[in-house]
């Protein structure tokens, strides 16, 4: 099963297949999958706070103080985290932070180092 890409005209994620075409229900734009298949990337895409694409093993820097449940102090902005691992879900970065241990972070609170 192939993933239906977002509409090239309005970027709507609700496109559907009909015969040989893909159709957007929001703007009625019609296109063929072959026209945009090069743009469809397979796999997990995670972007940092600046919009830079992250990959497994990257080093990132925390951009704001993050409170940690059960810890007496927050993770300070500027803390560097090495060797991240990308995951599915709301907290899409798994890592180990010195002094805190294993953590799950949201990509919107980090930037690529």
N, C-alpha and C positions, 0 to 999 in steps of 0.2 A: 504494500500500500504506500503510495506516495503522499507526501505532505502537500496540501494545497497552499501555495504562497499567498501572501496578502495582495490585495488589488493594486496593480501598478498605478492606477489613477488616483485613488483616494486612500490607499493603505489600509483598507478595511480587512479584518481577519476572517470575515464571514463568507468568503467566496465558495462556490460549489460547482461541481462538474455537471455538464449537460452535453451529451454526445461527445464531440471532440473538443469542446470549448470549456473554459472556466468563466463563470459569470459572477459579478458582484451584485448582491441584492440591494446595496445602498445607493450605488451610482449607475447601475445597469451597464457597466463597462464589461466588454467581452474580450478575452484573450486566450491564447493557446499556452499550454504548459511548457511547450518547447521554447517559447519566446523568453521565458523567465527562468528556466531550470538552472542556468548558470549562476543566477543570483541566489538561489535557494541553497543554503549551507546546511548540511546535515550535522546533527549533534547539538550540544549545549553551548549557547552563546551567553556569556556573562560580561557585563560592562561595568567599569568602575564609576566613581562619581563624576569623572571628566568625560565619560563616554568611550574610554579606551577599552578594547576587548582584552579580557584576561584569559590566561591559560593555566593548566595544571603546572605547578612548580614555580610560578612567578613569585616575586617578592612584592609586597604591598605595604603602604603606610596608612595608618588610621588617620582620618581627617578631622574627627571631633571626639571629645571625651565620651566614652561609652560606659554607662553604669552596668555593673555585673551583679546579677541577683546573688545574694549570699556572700558577696565580697565586700570588704570594708572600704575599698577605694575603686574608682573607675579605671578603665584602660585609658591612658592619656593620649591626646592627639599627638601625632608624630611618632608613635610607637611603630617600629618596623616589624613586619611579620614575613618570615621566609617560608618557602615551599608550601604554598597554599594548594588545596585540592578543591575542585569545583564539584558541586552537587546540585541536584534538583531541589526545588522548594523555595520557601521564603528566605531562609538563611542559607544562601547558596555558596558559601565559602567555609570549608573546614580547615582548621589550622591549629597550631600550638603556639601559645603566647607565653613567653618567659614570665614566670611569676603568677600566671593564671591557669596554665595547663591547656587542655584541648578546648577549643571554642568553635562555635558556629557564628559566622558574621554575615551581615547583609552587605552586598557589593556596593550599595549606595554610600557606605560610610568608609570606603577605602579608595586609595588611588595607587596606580601602579608605580612602583619605586624605580 
